[in-house]
């Protein structure tokens, strides 16, 4: 009985360690992505002209949804490079 209890606890702890290691790796990747984004922002603090290259460095994609008949608004999603979507905008 003591051995089976020990084995079960070992399995639980091994599973917990694996999950925590994956979480740490995910946070480390997110930190690296934010660092890259900040570097791009610093590079373009004072841009004189908005060009395709400037926009392409900052933005991965822009999604413009259909107009909602109920509210007569449309949702616009901007997915930024390295950090993803910050918020959803509604345009009237």
Secondary structure as UniProt FT lines:
FT   HELIX           2..43
FT   TURN            44..46
FT   HELIX           52..58
FT   STRAND          59..67
FT   TURN            69..71
FT   STRAND          74..80
FT   TURN            81..83
FT   STRAND          84..91
//
